[in-house]
Amino acid sequence: MARFDSLSGSESPDSASAVVTGAKRGRKRGNPNGNHRSLVRDSNDANAAPGANGAPAIGERRSSVSKPARDFRDMPEPSPKKKKKKRTGAAQALIKEAPTPDNDDAAAAGASTRSPSPVIDFDGLSRPVVGTRERLEEDDVQKEARLARMEGAVRTLLECVGEDPDREGLLATPERYAKAMLYFTKGYQENVRDIVNGAIFQEGHNEMVIVKDIEVFSMCEHHLVPFNGKMHIGYIPANAVIGISKLPRIAEMFARRLQIQERLTKEVANAIMEVLKPQGVAVVMESSHLCMVMRGVQKTSSSTITSCVLGCFESKEKTRNEFLSLIGVNRR
């Protein structure tokens, strides 16, 4: 085997070994040819500043204090960026020449007074209709007139079922029922912002918060009979937390109106999501419906479970299962 006593200035034993080592590393890294990229990377590693013992310095670890305490898989996924379609010159000219609609002023005024949420209106009311605002803004005379109309309707119902509204036991029933119905539906007049009342605090907390077994009473809008049960509410804050008593109050506000359980569950979740803006919200409700117990199929032991999960509870199965496990719904 021939041996060279001297090497050219561009090569040396160290550089030759570096080339061989770089080629081997290139093959180990999935580069079978050990090409120029691996050589450049190894050259950069060799030129790195040595550490205390002469070894290459290790990059500093990032502090984990600012990171969420939850599993990294529960981090909100970045929304994919939409590719902008390039418009041709003709299309851009048409857009520039398009006439402005006449209702721009109305749209601008509406944008300043209405919330984009379908759940909460600009003044904090939820799902408001014409009758909601009339009832909220009426004076004492109008309240008395409303109550009198309701009493007359109840008296008519009593007569239609074959009863005597003038007998002793039913004399005050129309008034009592009218007042009771106004109480059962008082949620129409309540304001989300007044309920929250600024009880949102920046605590830097990012662990799950759950309020379970909230008793809920509502009125079935199909038969005007009650349904009642328990609601479980959980959320993962994005630094801000809400006073825990506000969650049952929000549930009570939506329950005190004519409802169906599916909508009630969804409205509570959406309202909390809008007011608090957490990483995610989960609401589960279990209830018994008198419209199914007293009439129709008459199954007294049946119960109905509905859920609404938003944010990380919807996208992360691990987080959703943790919530269901803590409230005891997915017990086996």
C-alpha positions as CSV (number, residue, x, y, z in Angstrom):
1,M,0.0,0.0,0.0
2,A,1.5,3.4,-1.0
3,R,2.1,5.9,1.8
4,F,2.4,9.6,1.3
5,D,4.8,11.5,3.6
6,S,3.2,14.8,2.8
7,L,-0.2,16.1,1.9
8,S,-1.2,19.1,-0.1
9,G,-2.0,22.3,1.7
10,S,-5.7,21.8,1.1
11,E,-5.7,18.4,2.7
12,S,-4.5,17.1,6.0
13,P,-5.1,14.0,8.1
14,D,-7.6,15.9,10.2
15,S,-9.5,17.2,7.2
16,A,-9.4,13.8,5.6
17,S,-10.9,12.2,8.7
18,A,-13.5,14.9,8.8
19,V,-14.5,14.0,5.3
20,V,-14.9,10.4,6.2
21,T,-16.7,11.1,9.4
22,G,-19.0,13.6,7.6
23,A,-19.8,10.9,5.0
24,K,-20.7,8.4,7.7
25,R,-22.8,10.9,9.5
26,G,-24.6,11.7,6.3
27,R,-25.4,8.1,5.8
28,K,-26.7,7.7,9.4
29,R,-28.9,10.8,8.9
30,G,-30.7,9.3,6.0
31,N,-28.3,10.7,3.3
32,P,-26.7,7.6,1.8
33,N,-24.3,9.6,-0.3
34,G,-23.0,11.8,2.5
35,N,-23.3,14.8,0.3
36,H,-22.1,18.4,0.7
37,R,-24.9,19.4,3.1
38,S,-23.8,16.9,5.8
39,L,-20.2,18.0,5.3
40,V,-21.2,21.7,5.8
41,R,-23.2,20.8,8.9
42,D,-20.3,18.8,10.4
43,S,-17.9,21.6,9.6
44,N,-20.2,24.0,11.4
45,D,-20.3,21.6,14.4
46,A,-16.6,21.5,14.4
47,N,-16.3,25.3,14.4
48,A,-18.8,25.6,17.3
49,A,-17.5,27.2,20.5
50,P,-16.3,24.5,22.9
51,G,-17.9,24.0,26.3
52,A,-16.3,23.8,29.7
53,N,-14.7,20.4,29.0
54,G,-13.7,21.1,25.5
55,A,-16.9,19.6,24.1
56,P,-19.2,21.5,21.7
57,A,-21.5,23.8,23.7
58,I,-25.1,22.6,24.1
59,G,-27.9,25.0,23.2
60,E,-29.6,26.6,26.1
61,R,-33.0,25.0,27.0
62,R,-36.0,27.3,26.8
63,S,-37.6,28.1,30.1
64,S,-40.8,26.1,30.6
65,V,-42.4,28.6,33.1
66,S,-44.1,30.5,30.3
67,K,-45.4,27.2,28.8
68,P,-48.9,25.9,29.6
69,A,-49.0,23.2,32.3
70,R,-51.2,21.0,30.2
71,D,-50.1,18.3,27.8
72,F,-48.5,19.8,24.7
73,R,-51.1,17.8,22.6
74,D,-53.8,20.0,24.1
75,M,-52.3,23.2,22.7
76,P,-54.6,24.9,20.2
77,E,-53.6,24.0,16.7
78,P,-52.7,26.9,14.5
79,S,-55.4,27.7,12.0
80,P,-54.3,26.9,8.4
81,K,-53.5,29.8,6.3
82,K,-55.8,30.3,3.4
83,K,-54.2,30.9,0.0
84,K,-55.3,34.1,-1.6
85,K,-56.6,33.8,-5.1
86,K,-55.0,36.1,-7.5
87,R,-57.5,38.2,-9.3
88,T,-57.0,39.1,-12.9
89,G,-57.0,42.7,-14.0
90,A,-60.5,42.5,-15.3
91,A,-61.8,41.1,-12.0
92,Q,-60.1,43.9,-10.0
93,A,-61.6,46.5,-12.3
94,L,-65.1,45.0,-11.8
95,I,-64.6,45.2,-8.0
96,K,-63.5,48.8,-8.1
97,E,-66.4,49.8,-10.3
98,A,-69.0,47.8,-8.2
99,P,-71.7,50.2,-6.9
100,T,-71.9,50.8,-3.1
101,P,-75.2,49.4,-1.6
102,D,-77.6,52.0,-0.3
103,N,-77.8,50.3,3.2
104,D,-74.2,50.9,4.0
105,D,-75.1,53.4,6.7
106,A,-77.6,51.0,8.2
107,A,-75.0,48.2,8.2
108,A,-72.5,50.4,9.8
109,A,-75.0,51.4,12.5
110,G,-75.9,47.7,13.1
111,A,-72.2,46.7,13.4
112,S,-71.8,49.2,16.2
113,T,-74.8,48.0,18.2
114,R,-75.0,44.3,17.6
115,S,-72.6,41.5,18.6
116,P,-71.6,39.0,15.9
117,S,-72.6,36.2,18.3
118,P,-75.9,34.5,17.6
119,V,-76.3,34.0,21.4
120,I,-75.7,37.4,23.0
121,D,-77.2,40.6,21.6
122,F,-75.5,44.0,21.9
123,D,-77.1,44.8,25.3
124,G,-76.4,41.4,26.8
125,L,-79.7,39.8,26.1
126,S,-79.7,36.3,24.6
127,R,-81.8,35.3,21.7
128,P,-84.0,38.5,22.0
129,V,-87.2,38.8,20.0
130,V,-89.8,41.6,19.8
131,G,-91.7,40.3,22.8
132,T,-88.5,40.1,24.9
133,R,-87.8,43.8,24.5
134,E,-91.4,44.8,25.1
135,R,-91.5,42.9,28.4
136,L,-88.1,44.3,29.5
137,E,-89.0,47.9,28.7
138,E,-92.6,48.0,29.9
139,D,-93.8,50.3,32.7
140,D,-96.0,49.4,35.7
141,V,-99.2,50.0,33.8
142,Q,-98.1,47.8,31.0
143,K,-97.1,45.1,33.4
144,E,-100.6,45.1,35.0
145,A,-102.1,44.8,31.6
146,R,-99.9,41.9,30.7
147,L,-100.8,40.1,33.9
148,A,-104.5,40.7,33.3
149,R,-104.3,39.2,29.8
150,M,-102.5,36.1,31.2
151,E,-105.1,35.7,33.9
152,G,-107.8,35.8,31.3
153,A,-106.0,33.1,29.3
154,V,-105.6,30.8,32.3
155,R,-109.3,31.2,33.2
156,T,-110.2,30.2,29.6
157,L,-108.0,27.1,29.9
158,L,-109.7,26.1,33.1
159,E,-113.1,26.5,31.5
160,C,-112.0,24.5,28.5
161,V,-110.8,21.5,30.6
162,G,-114.3,21.4,32.2
163,E,-113.5,23.2,35.5
164,D,-115.4,26.0,37.3
165,P,-112.9,29.0,37.6
166,D,-115.3,30.5,40.2
167,R,-115.1,27.7,42.8
168,E,-113.1,28.3,45.9
169,G,-110.0,26.3,45.0
170,L,-109.6,28.0,41.6
171,L,-110.5,31.6,42.4
172,A,-106.9,32.8,42.6
173,T,-105.4,30.2,40.3
174,P,-105.3,32.3,37.2
175,E,-103.3,35.0,39.0
176,R,-101.1,32.5,40.7
177,Y,-100.3,30.7,37.5
178,A,-99.7,33.9,35.5
179,K,-97.2,35.1,38.1
180,A,-95.6,31.6,38.2
181,M,-95.2,31.6,34.4
182,L,-93.6,35.0,34.5
183,Y,-91.1,33.7,37.1
184,F,-90.4,30.5,35.1
185,T,-89.5,32.7,32.1
186,K,-87.6,35.5,33.9
187,G,-84.5,34.6,31.9
188,Y,-85.8,36.5,29.0
189,Q,-85.3,39.8,30.9
190,E,-81.8,39.0,32.3
191,N,-78.7,40.5,30.9
192,V,-75.5,38.4,30.4
193,R,-73.2,41.3,31.2
194,D,-75.1,42.2,34.4
195,I,-74.8,38.5,35.5
196,V,-71.1,38.4,34.9
197,N,-70.7,41.9,36.3
198,G,-67.0,42.2,35.5
199,A,-66.1,39.0,37.5
200,I,-63.4,38.0,35.1
201,F,-59.8,37.9,36.6
202,Q,-56.5,37.6,34.9
203,E,-54.9,34.8,36.9
204,G,-52.6,33.2,34.4
205,H,-54.3,29.9,35.1
206,N,-54.6,27.3,32.3
207,E,-55.8,24.1,34.0
208,M,-59.3,22.7,33.7
209,V,-62.1,24.3,35.9
210,I,-65.3,22.4,36.4
211,V,-68.5,23.2,38.2
212,K,-70.7,20.1,38.3
213,D,-74.1,19.0,39.5
214,I,-75.8,22.4,38.8
215,E,-79.5,21.9,39.4
216,V,-81.5,23.2,36.4
217,F,-85.2,23.7,35.9
218,S,-86.7,24.7,32.6
219,M,-89.9,24.6,30.6
220,C,-90.4,22.5,27.5
221,E,-91.5,24.7,24.7
222,H,-93.4,22.0,23.0
223,H,-95.8,21.1,25.9
224,L,-95.2,23.9,28.4
225,V,-94.4,21.3,31.1
226,P,-91.1,21.3,33.2
227,F,-88.0,19.3,32.7
228,N,-85.2,19.3,35.3
229,G,-81.8,17.8,35.9
230,K,-78.2,18.6,36.4
231,M,-75.7,20.5,34.3
232,H,-71.9,20.1,34.4
233,I,-69.8,23.0,33.0
234,G,-66.0,22.9,32.4
235,Y,-63.6,25.2,30.7
236,I,-59.8,25.7,30.3
237,P,-58.9,29.3,30.7
238,A,-56.6,31.3,28.5
239,N,-55.2,33.1,31.5
240,A,-58.5,34.7,32.5
241,V,-60.9,32.9,34.9
242,I,-64.5,33.8,35.8
243,G,-66.1,33.8,39.3
244,I,-67.4,30.2,39.8
245,S,-70.8,31.4,40.9
246,K,-71.3,33.0,37.5
247,L,-71.4,29.7,35.7
248,P,-74.6,28.5,37.5
249,R,-76.1,31.9,37.1
250,I,-75.6,31.8,33.3
251,A,-77.1,28.3,33.2
252,E,-80.1,29.6,35.3
253,M,-80.6,32.5,32.9
254,F,-80.9,30.3,29.9
255,A,-83.0,27.7,31.7
256,R,-85.6,30.2,32.8
257,R,-87.3,30.4,29.5
258,L,-89.1,28.1,27.1
259,Q,-86.4,25.7,26.0
260,I,-85.4,22.4,24.6
261,Q,-82.5,20.6,26.2
262,E,-80.3,20.6,23.1
263,R,-80.5,24.3,22.6
264,L,-80.1,25.0,26.4
265,T,-76.8,23.1,26.5
266,K,-75.5,24.8,23.4
267,E,-76.5,28.3,24.5
268,V,-74.7,28.0,27.8
269,A,-71.5,26.8,26.2
270,N,-71.6,29.5,23.5
271,A,-72.3,32.3,26.0
272,I,-69.3,31.2,28.3
273,M,-67.1,31.0,25.2
274,E,-68.0,34.5,24.1
275,V,-67.8,36.1,27.5
276,L,-64.6,34.5,28.8
277,K,-62.8,33.5,25.5
278,P,-61.1,30.5,27.0
279,Q,-59.2,27.7,25.2
280,G,-62.3,25.6,25.3
281,V,-65.7,25.0,27.0
282,A,-67.6,21.8,27.7
283,V,-71.2,21.5,28.9
284,V,-73.1,18.3,29.7
285,M,-76.7,18.1,30.9
286,E,-78.7,15.2,32.2
287,S,-82.4,15.7,32.8
288,S,-85.8,14.1,33.0
289,H,-88.7,15.5,30.9
290,L,-92.2,15.4,32.3
291,C,-93.5,15.6,28.8
292,M,-92.1,12.1,28.3
293,V,-92.9,10.9,31.8
294,M,-96.5,12.2,32.3
295,R,-97.7,11.7,28.7
296,G,-96.7,10.1,25.4
297,V,-94.4,7.2,25.9
298,Q,-94.6,7.5,29.8
299,K,-91.2,6.2,30.6
300,T,-90.6,7.4,34.2
301,S,-87.0,6.1,34.6
302,S,-85.6,7.5,31.4
303,S,-83.2,10.4,31.3
304,T,-81.7,12.5,28.4
305,I,-78.1,13.5,28.2
306,T,-76.9,16.3,25.9
307,S,-73.4,17.8,25.4
308,C,-71.7,20.7,23.7
309,V,-67.9,20.9,23.4
310,L,-66.1,23.9,22.0
311,G,-62.4,24.7,21.4
312,C,-59.8,22.3,22.7
313,F,-62.5,20.0,24.2
314,E,-63.7,19.4,20.6
315,S,-60.3,19.1,18.9
316,K,-58.5,17.1,21.7
317,E,-59.9,13.7,22.6
318,K,-57.6,13.4,25.7
319,T,-59.0,16.7,27.1
320,R,-62.6,15.7,26.4
321,N,-62.1,12.3,28.0
322,E,-60.6,13.9,31.1
323,F,-63.6,16.2,31.5
324,L,-66.1,13.3,31.1
325,S,-64.1,11.2,33.6
326,L,-64.1,14.0,36.2
327,I,-67.9,14.6,36.0
328,G,-68.5,10.8,36.0
329,V,-70.4,10.5,32.7
330,N,-68.0,8.0,31.0
331,R,-67.9,5.7,34.0
332,R,-68.1,2.0,33.1
